[in-house]
């Protein structure tokens, strides 16, 4: 069994956990999970994740608007996020970012909401958790300009893009996609990342690693990701788990 499993990106508020959420979350520490950041995608889900963080000692929460969840945006959304972020177990602003795969037409609104949330994170001295889907250039430009601390999660870019992200001091989150057979870029990125910038994550309930691809994911499957990264880098999965746990605790000040 592995220990030091820090899941830096989960969505335990998701309805796919409705049936067995409490029994699953009660069992994760026994599977070696040391901490989880459960990320909001709008105000309601952020509140739900804060409730989970109040209930389970090892769970922490991130609050914010995901680019695909802007339909419930109110005029006061920044004030709403600011007040949620005052909770002692909120350790980041996230999941925030850009998604041009599903929502190209709302690009200008996405950019404005992302910018406002990064500025809030900077004001509160909190890190950001960034979603980037087919929006690498705009993400890079806004991160270069506003210089938040944080992580680009479920990194899907090239090794060149990874180097640009590293240059501005951010972490890179690796999850189930590293284990997919056709995932050339994530494997290359896993190879070149400096040790002190690696975070592990699930993005659960999605992105389950091989051999569970397509099934519901949870934090107990992170060792499959750690084993794949260890194979690529020629080290032990225990080392990858330990390093990622240490890095996440540094970034999220846990
Ligand atoms: Ni996510």
Boltz pocket constraint, residues with backbone or C-beta under 6 A from the ligand:
constraints:
  - pocket:
      binder: B
      contacts: [[A, 9], [A, 10], [A, 11], [A, 39], [A, 95], [A, 203]]
      max_distance: 6.0
